[in-house]
Amino acid sequence: LKSNVLLYLCFCTIFSRRPFLPVYAWTGLWTSAILLLSSLTSASNLVKYLTRFTDDIFSLLISTIFVVEAVSDIGGTFTSPVSTFTKALLTLLCASLTYGTATVLKGLRQSVYFNKSIRNNISNFAPTIGVVFASLVARSARLAHGASVALPTLSVPATFVTTSGRPWLIPLNSIPVWARFASIIPALMATVLLFLDQNITVRLVNSPRYKMIKGRKKNSLLDGMHLDLLVVAMLTGATSVVGLPWLVAATVRSISHVRALNVFDKAGNIKSTTEQRVTGLAIHSLIGASIFLDAPRRVLGQVPLSVLMGLFMYLGISALPGNQLWERTQLFVTESKRAPASLWNPISGIVPKKVTNLFTSIQLTCLGAMFWVKGSPIGVLFPIIIALLAPLRFGLEKYGVIKKEYMEVLDTEDE
């Protein structure tokens, strides 16, 4: 969410007429200090009050943003005055090829083609193959028909410098003292957003469905959260003083990563997860190489934006399986007999269909409200909306909207 557009540009740069970067830096430093205090006082234990009710809404929101932004960007090329109909069609083709190739090859794991090792390797690199294939198609079209069909590519600077050529360190003393302390207000909102974004993502990755066992208590979702928050606090402080974006765990990418490490049985169910640090280190080493080395930057500069939109669509949609809100939403248009086998399936007789539909409708209403607030003039309140999800869930049970015995089935951590 780009930290909710950097907290609405730090409350419009603290009531306007103040330079943005110093205000941003002070907001980030206050946020870093609060997150550091939260880490040292084990504030992440508050995450135990979050449940799957919140996890599924947040995860589906991120997936929705990925898909909506991708579709909007692709659709915008058909109405853009600087684009031609041919370019728009090529944009749609490249995005579709990226998404389609990645999706088809990802499903190869469950097919009967080749041997198991080849199927698994192709499936694991499906998104990469999709990006390379669609990029080659776009390049072939440009070579064959000239610049008239050249698609916009990823904008990558030639050297590792600031965009405007400013010094790396932000002048912290360039705003009045009152503005430095006033930055605490957006910092509180930023803290809520970063705290929840980070910890909800960790909860999703630590889900028992992935059957991870190293360094954790059985069925615990809190392991490592305090150290993670400490690292986030340090990164927030460091990035703030040089004007870089704040960093937290990326929800969709993190889920995609852990799913790529899943080991499946013959029935296609998750048997275990390969727990190691090699892929994480390799991924971020490659990201670092693309920043500091010329050759990777030149390669990235050849990737059309339409290909990235197809990749974003794939990442958003591939994160949906296992999201019970998404599965229950499909019940509105699915015959009950063909719905996924689950305790909340009306066929099981444990939870009445009208109760399941009510619970799902409430979650979808929350999802819609969050999506609207995110892009509205009151978008700065987005972190508060996320924080209110947990009290809302317990209120549904406390005031009898959803009976406790039904809530225990609908909002269980088990599959």
Contacts in CASP RR format, 6 or more apart in sequence:
PFRMAT RR
TARGET T0000
AUTHOR 0000-0000-0000
METHOD contacts of the structure
MODEL  1
LKSNVLLYLCFCTIFSRRPFLPVYAWTGLWTSAILLLSSLTSASNLVKYL
TRFTDDIFSLLISTIFVVEAVSDIGGTFTSPVSTFTKALLTLLCASLTYG
TATVLKGLRQSVYFNKSIRNNISNFAPTIGVVFASLVARSARLAHGASVA
LPTLSVPATFVTTSGRPWLIPLNSIPVWARFASIIPALMATVLLFLDQNI
TVRLVNSPRYKMIKGRKKNSLLDGMHLDLLVVAMLTGATSVVGLPWLVAA
TVRSISHVRALNVFDKAGNIKSTTEQRVTGLAIHSLIGASIFLDAPRRVL
GQVPLSVLMGLFMYLGISALPGNQLWERTQLFVTESKRAPASLWNPISGI
VPKKVTNLFTSIQLTCLGAMFWVKGSPIGVLFPIIIALLAPLRFGLEKYG
VIKKEYMEVLDTEDE
1 65 0 8 1.000
1 193 0 8 1.000
1 197 0 8 1.000
1 374 0 8 1.000
1 382 0 8 1.000
2 245 0 8 1.000
3 190 0 8 1.000
3 193 0 8 1.000
3 194 0 8 1.000
3 245 0 8 1.000
3 246 0 8 1.000
4 189 0 8 1.000
4 193 0 8 1.000
4 374 0 8 1.000
4 379 0 8 1.000
4 380 0 8 1.000
4 382 0 8 1.000
4 383 0 8 1.000
6 24 0 8 1.000
6 245 0 8 1.000
6 246 0 8 1.000
7 27 0 8 1.000
7 186 0 8 1.000
7 189 0 8 1.000
7 190 0 8 1.000
7 193 0 8 1.000
7 380 0 8 1.000
8 186 0 8 1.000
8 379 0 8 1.000
8 380 0 8 1.000
9 20 0 8 1.000
10 20 0 8 1.000
10 23 0 8 1.000
10 24 0 8 1.000
10 27 0 8 1.000
10 183 0 8 1.000
10 186 0 8 1.000
11 185 0 8 1.000
11 186 0 8 1.000
11 380 0 8 1.000
13 19 0 8 1.000
13 20 0 8 1.000
13 23 0 8 1.000
14 23 0 8 1.000
14 175 0 8 1.000
14 179 0 8 1.000
14 182 0 8 1.000
14 183 0 8 1.000
14 186 0 8 1.000
15 182 0 8 1.000
18 175 0 8 1.000
18 179 0 8 1.000
19 174 0 8 1.000
19 175 0 8 1.000
21 166 0 8 1.000
21 170 0 8 1.000
21 243 0 8 1.000
22 170 0 8 1.000
22 171 0 8 1.000
22 172 0 8 1.000
22 174 0 8 1.000
22 175 0 8 1.000
22 179 0 8 1.000
23 175 0 8 1.000
23 179 0 8 1.000
23 183 0 8 1.000
24 170 0 8 1.000
24 240 0 8 1.000
24 243 0 8 1.000
25 170 0 8 1.000
25 172 0 8 1.000
25 240 0 8 1.000
25 241 0 8 1.000
25 243 0 8 1.000
26 172 0 8 1.000
26 175 0 8 1.000
26 179 0 8 1.000
26 180 0 8 1.000
26 183 0 8 1.000
26 187 0 8 1.000
26 240 0 8 1.000
27 183 0 8 1.000
27 186 0 8 1.000
27 187 0 8 1.000
27 190 0 8 1.000
27 240 0 8 1.000
28 183 0 8 1.000
28 187 0 8 1.000
28 190 0 8 1.000
28 236 0 8 1.000
28 237 0 8 1.000
28 240 0 8 1.000
28 246 0 8 1.000
29 237 0 8 1.000
29 240 0 8 1.000
29 241 0 8 1.000
30 183 0 8 1.000
30 184 0 8 1.000
30 187 0 8 1.000
31 187 0 8 1.000
31 190 0 8 1.000
31 191 0 8 1.000
31 194 0 8 1.000
31 236 0 8 1.000
31 237 0 8 1.000
31 240 0 8 1.000
31 246 0 8 1.000
32 233 0 8 1.000
32 234 0 8 1.000
32 236 0 8 1.000
32 237 0 8 1.000
32 240 0 8 1.000
33 233 0 8 1.000
34 187 0 8 1.000
34 188 0 8 1.000
34 191 0 8 1.000
35 191 0 8 1.000
35 194 0 8 1.000
35 195 0 8 1.000
35 229 0 8 1.000
35 232 0 8 1.000
35 233 0 8 1.000
35 236 0 8 1.000
36 230 0 8 1.000
36 233 0 8 1.000
36 234 0 8 1.000
37 43 0 8 1.000
38 44 0 8 1.000
38 191 0 8 1.000
38 195 0 8 1.000
38 229 0 8 1.000
38 233 0 8 1.000
39 226 0 8 1.000
39 227 0 8 1.000
39 229 0 8 1.000
39 230 0 8 1.000
39 233 0 8 1.000
40 230 0 8 1.000
42 226 0 8 1.000
43 195 0 8 1.000
43 229 0 8 1.000
44 195 0 8 1.000
44 199 0 8 1.000
44 222 0 8 1.000
44 225 0 8 1.000
44 226 0 8 1.000
44 228 0 8 1.000
44 229 0 8 1.000
45 222 0 8 1.000
47 199 0 8 1.000
47 200 0 8 1.000
47 202 0 8 1.000
47 203 0 8 1.000
47 221 0 8 1.000
47 222 0 8 1.000
47 225 0 8 1.000
48 221 0 8 1.000
48 222 0 8 1.000
49 390 0 8 1.000
49 394 0 8 1.000
50 199 0 8 1.000
50 200 0 8 1.000
50 203 0 8 1.000
50 389 0 8 1.000
50 390 0 8 1.000
51 390 0 8 1.000
51 393 0 8 1.000
51 411 0 8 1.000
51 413 0 8 1.000
52 324 0 8 1.000
52 411 0 8 1.000
52 412 0 8 1.000
52 413 0 8 1.000
53 363 0 8 1.000
53 389 0 8 1.000
53 390 0 8 1.000
53 393 0 8 1.000
53 411 0 8 1.000
54 200 0 8 1.000
54 386 0 8 1.000
54 389 0 8 1.000
54 390 0 8 1.000
54 393 0 8 1.000
55 200 0 8 1.000
55 203 0 8 1.000
55 204 0 8 1.000
56 323 0 8 1.000
56 324 0 8 1.000
56 325 0 8 1.000
56 326 0 8 1.000
56 363 0 8 1.000
57 325 0 8 1.000
57 363 0 8 1.000
57 366 0 8 1.000
57 367 0 8 1.000
57 370 0 8 1.000
57 389 0 8 1.000
58 196 0 8 1.000
58 200 0 8 1.000
58 251 0 8 1.000
58 386 0 8 1.000
58 389 0 8 1.000
59 200 0 8 1.000
59 204 0 8 1.000
59 251 0 8 1.000
59 255 0 8 1.000
59 319 0 8 1.000
59 323 0 8 1.000
60 320 0 8 1.000
60 323 0 8 1.000
60 325 0 8 1.000
60 326 0 8 1.000
60 367 0 8 1.000
61 367 0 8 1.000
61 370 0 8 1.000
61 371 0 8 1.000
62 251 0 8 1.000
62 252 0 8 1.000
62 316 0 8 1.000
62 319 0 8 1.000
63 252 0 8 1.000
63 316 0 8 1.000
63 317 0 8 1.000
63 319 0 8 1.000
63 320 0 8 1.000
63 323 0 8 1.000
64 367 0 8 1.000
64 371 0 8 1.000
65 371 0 8 1.000
65 374 0 8 1.000
66 252 0 8 1.000
66 312 0 8 1.000
66 313 0 8 1.000
66 315 0 8 1.000
66 316 0 8 1.000
67 312 0 8 1.000
67 313 0 8 1.000
67 316 0 8 1.000
67 317 0 8 1.000
69 309 0 8 1.000
69 312 0 8 1.000
70 95 0 8 1.000
70 309 0 8 1.000
70 310 0 8 1.000
70 312 0 8 1.000
70 313 0 8 1.000
71 313 0 8 1.000
73 305 0 8 1.000
73 309 0 8 1.000
74 91 0 8 1.000
74 92 0 8 1.000
74 95 0 8 1.000
74 306 0 8 1.000
74 309 0 8 1.000
74 310 0 8 1.000
75 88 0 8 1.000
75 92 0 8 1.000
76 83 0 8 1.000
76 88 0 8 1.000
77 83 0 8 1.000
77 87 0 8 1.000
77 88 0 8 1.000
77 91 0 8 1.000
77 92 0 8 1.000
77 306 0 8 1.000
78 85 0 8 1.000
78 88 0 8 1.000
80 88 0 8 1.000
83 91 0 8 1.000
84 148 0 8 1.000
86 148 0 8 1.000
86 149 0 8 1.000
87 149 0 8 1.000
87 151 0 8 1.000
90 138 0 8 1.000
90 141 0 8 1.000
90 149 0 8 1.000
90 151 0 8 1.000
90 306 0 8 1.000
91 151 0 8 1.000
91 304 0 8 1.000
91 306 0 8 1.000
91 309 0 8 1.000
92 306 0 8 1.000
93 137 0 8 1.000
94 134 0 8 1.000
94 135 0 8 1.000
94 137 0 8 1.000
94 138 0 8 1.000
94 151 0 8 1.000
94 304 0 8 1.000
94 306 0 8 1.000
94 307 0 8 1.000
94 310 0 8 1.000
95 134 0 8 1.000
95 306 0 8 1.000
95 307 0 8 1.000
95 309 0 8 1.000
95 310 0 8 1.000
95 313 0 8 1.000
96 310 0 8 1.000
97 130 0 8 1.000
97 133 0 8 1.000
97 134 0 8 1.000
97 137 0 8 1.000
98 130 0 8 1.000
98 131 0 8 1.000
98 133 0 8 1.000
98 134 0 8 1.000
98 306 0 8 1.000
98 307 0 8 1.000
98 309 0 8 1.000
98 310 0 8 1.000
98 311 0 8 1.000
98 313 0 8 1.000
98 314 0 8 1.000
99 310 0 8 1.000
99 311 0 8 1.000
99 313 0 8 1.000
99 314 0 8 1.000
99 317 0 8 1.000
100 130 0 8 1.000
100 314 0 8 1.000
101 126 0 8 1.000
101 129 0 8 1.000
101 130 0 8 1.000
101 133 0 8 1.000
101 134 0 8 1.000
102 126 0 8 1.000
102 127 0 8 1.000
102 129 0 8 1.000
102 130 0 8 1.000
102 131 0 8 1.000
102 311 0 8 1.000
102 314 0 8 1.000
102 318 0 8 1.000
103 126 0 8 1.000
103 314 0 8 1.000
103 317 0 8 1.000
103 318 0 8 1.000
104 126 0 8 1.000
105 122 0 8 1.000
105 123 0 8 1.000
105 125 0 8 1.000
105 126 0 8 1.000
105 129 0 8 1.000
105 130 0 8 1.000
106 123 0 8 1.000
106 126 0 8 1.000
106 127 0 8 1.000
106 318 0 8 1.000
107 123 0 8 1.000
107 126 0 8 1.000
108 114 0 8 1.000
108 119 0 8 1.000
108 122 0 8 1.000
108 123 0 8 1.000
108 126 0 8 1.000
109 119 0 8 1.000
109 120 0 8 1.000
109 123 0 8 1.000
109 264 0 8 1.000
110 268 0 8 1.000
111 119 0 8 1.000
113 119 0 8 1.000
114 122 0 8 1.000
122 129 0 8 1.000
124 260 0 8 1.000
127 256 0 8 1.000
127 311 0 8 1.000
127 314 0 8 1.000
127 315 0 8 1.000
130 311 0 8 1.000
131 303 0 8 1.000
131 307 0 8 1.000
131 308 0 8 1.000
131 311 0 8 1.000
134 304 0 8 1.000
134 306 0 8 1.000
134 307 0 8 1.000
134 310 0 8 1.000
135 302 0 8 1.000
135 303 0 8 1.000
135 304 0 8 1.000
135 307 0 8 1.000
138 151 0 8 1.000
138 304 0 8 1.000
138 306 0 8 1.000
138 307 0 8 1.000
139 302 0 8 1.000
141 149 0 8 1.000
142 149 0 8 1.000
142 150 0 8 1.000
142 151 0 8 1.000
151 304 0 8 1.000
151 305 0 8 1.000
151 306 0 8 1.000
152 304 0 8 1.000
152 305 0 8 1.000
152 306 0 8 1.000
153 301 0 8 1.000
153 302 0 8 1.000
153 303 0 8 1.000
153 304 0 8 1.000
153 305 0 8 1.000
154 300 0 8 1.000
154 301 0 8 1.000
154 303 0 8 1.000
154 304 0 8 1.000
154 305 0 8 1.000
154 308 0 8 1.000
155 301 0 8 1.000
156 297 0 8 1.000
156 298 0 8 1.000
156 300 0 8 1.000
156 301 0 8 1.000
157 163 0 8 1.000
157 297 0 8 1.000
158 294 0 8 1.000
158 297 0 8 1.000
160 291 0 8 1.000
160 292 0 8 1.000
162 168 0 8 1.000
168 242 0 8 1.000
169 241 0 8 1.000
169 242 0 8 1.000
170 240 0 8 1.000
170 241 0 8 1.000
170 242 0 8 1.000
170 243 0 8 1.000
172 180 0 8 1.000
172 241 0 8 1.000
186 380 0 8 1.000
189 380 0 8 1.000
189 381 0 8 1.000
189 383 0 8 1.000
189 384 0 8 1.000
190 246 0 8 1.000
190 383 0 8 1.000
192 383 0 8 1.000
192 384 0 8 1.000
192 386 0 8 1.000
192 387 0 8 1.000
193 382 0 8 1.000
193 383 0 8 1.000
193 386 0 8 1.000
194 232 0 8 1.000
194 236 0 8 1.000
194 246 0 8 1.000
194 248 0 8 1.000
195 229 0 8 1.000
196 383 0 8 1.000
196 386 0 8 1.000
196 387 0 8 1.000
197 248 0 8 1.000
197 249 0 8 1.000
197 251 0 8 1.000
198 228 0 8 1.000
198 229 0 8 1.000
198 232 0 8 1.000
198 248 0 8 1.000
198 249 0 8 1.000
199 225 0 8 1.000
199 228 0 8 1.000
199 229 0 8 1.000
200 251 0 8 1.000
200 386 0 8 1.000
201 248 0 8 1.000
201 249 0 8 1.000
201 250 0 8 1.000
201 251 0 8 1.000
201 254 0 8 1.000
202 221 0 8 1.000
202 224 0 8 1.000
202 225 0 8 1.000
202 228 0 8 1.000
202 249 0 8 1.000
203 221 0 8 1.000
204 251 0 8 1.000
204 254 0 8 1.000
204 255 0 8 1.000
205 249 0 8 1.000
205 254 0 8 1.000
205 255 0 8 1.000
205 258 0 8 1.000
206 212 0 8 1.000
206 216 0 8 1.000
206 220 0 8 1.000
206 221 0 8 1.000
206 223 0 8 1.000
207 221 0 8 1.000
207 413 0 8 1.000
208 219 0 8 1.000
208 413 0 8 1.000
208 414 0 8 1.000
208 415 0 8 1.000
209 270 0 8 1.000
209 322 0 8 1.000
209 415 0 8 1.000
210 258 0 8 1.000
210 259 0 8 1.000
210 262 0 8 1.000
210 270 0 8 1.000
210 273 0 8 1.000
211 270 0 8 1.000
211 271 0 8 1.000
211 272 0 8 1.000
211 273 0 8 1.000
212 272 0 8 1.000
212 273 0 8 1.000
212 275 0 8 1.000
213 275 0 8 1.000
214 275 0 8 1.000
215 223 0 8 1.000
216 223 0 8 1.000
217 223 0 8 1.000
219 413 0 8 1.000
221 413 0 8 1.000
228 249 0 8 1.000
232 247 0 8 1.000
232 248 0 8 1.000
235 246 0 8 1.000
235 247 0 8 1.000
236 246 0 8 1.000
236 247 0 8 1.000
239 245 0 8 1.000
239 246 0 8 1.000
239 247 0 8 1.000
240 246 0 8 1.000
251 319 0 8 1.000
252 315 0 8 1.000
252 316 0 8 1.000
252 319 0 8 1.000
253 315 0 8 1.000
255 319 0 8 1.000
256 315 0 8 1.000
256 318 0 8 1.000
256 319 0 8 1.000
257 279 0 8 1.000
257 280 0 8 1.000
257 283 0 8 1.000
258 273 0 8 1.000
259 318 0 8 1.000
260 279 0 8 1.000
261 273 0 8 1.000
261 274 0 8 1.000
261 275 0 8 1.000
261 276 0 8 1.000
261 279 0 8 1.000
262 270 0 8 1.000
262 271 0 8 1.000
262 272 0 8 1.000
262 273 0 8 1.000
262 274 0 8 1.000
263 270 0 8 1.000
263 271 0 8 1.000
263 272 0 8 1.000
263 273 0 8 1.000
263 274 0 8 1.000
264 270 0 8 1.000
264 271 0 8 1.000
265 271 0 8 1.000
286 296 0 8 1.000
289 296 0 8 1.000
290 296 0 8 1.000
290 297 0 8 1.000
290 300 0 8 1.000
291 297 0 8 1.000
320 326 0 8 1.000
322 415 0 8 1.000
324 342 0 8 1.000
324 344 0 8 1.000
325 360 0 8 1.000
325 363 0 8 1.000
325 364 0 8 1.000
325 367 0 8 1.000
327 339 0 8 1.000
327 340 0 8 1.000
327 342 0 8 1.000
328 344 0 8 1.000
328 356 0 8 1.000
328 359 0 8 1.000
328 360 0 8 1.000
329 360 0 8 1.000
329 364 0 8 1.000
330 339 0 8 1.000
331 339 0 8 1.000
331 345 0 8 1.000
331 346 0 8 1.000
331 353 0 8 1.000
331 356 0 8 1.000
331 357 0 8 1.000
331 360 0 8 1.000
332 357 0 8 1.000
332 360 0 8 1.000
336 345 0 8 1.000
336 346 0 8 1.000
336 347 0 8 1.000
336 353 0 8 1.000
337 347 0 8 1.000
339 345 0 8 1.000
339 346 0 8 1.000
339 347 0 8 1.000
342 348 0 8 1.000
342 415 0 8 1.000
343 350 0 8 1.000
343 351 0 8 1.000
343 409 0 8 1.000
343 412 0 8 1.000
344 350 0 8 1.000
344 351 0 8 1.000
344 356 0 8 1.000
344 409 0 8 1.000
344 410 0 8 1.000
346 352 0 8 1.000
346 353 0 8 1.000
346 356 0 8 1.000
350 409 0 8 1.000
351 406 0 8 1.000
351 409 0 8 1.000
351 410 0 8 1.000
352 406 0 8 1.000
355 402 0 8 1.000
355 403 0 8 1.000
355 406 0 8 1.000
355 410 0 8 1.000
356 410 0 8 1.000
358 401 0 8 1.000
358 402 0 8 1.000
359 396 0 8 1.000
359 402 0 8 1.000
359 406 0 8 1.000
359 407 0 8 1.000
359 410 0 8 1.000
362 392 0 8 1.000
362 396 0 8 1.000
362 401 0 8 1.000
366 385 0 8 1.000
366 389 0 8 1.000
366 392 0 8 1.000
369 385 0 8 1.000
370 382 0 8 1.000
370 385 0 8 1.000
370 386 0 8 1.000
373 379 0 8 1.000
373 381 0 8 1.000
373 382 0 8 1.000
373 385 0 8 1.000
374 382 0 8 1.000
393 411 0 8 1.000
395 401 0 8 1.000
396 402 0 8 1.000
396 407 0 8 1.000
397 403 0 8 1.000
397 404 0 8 1.000
397 407 0 8 1.000
402 410 0 8 1.000
END
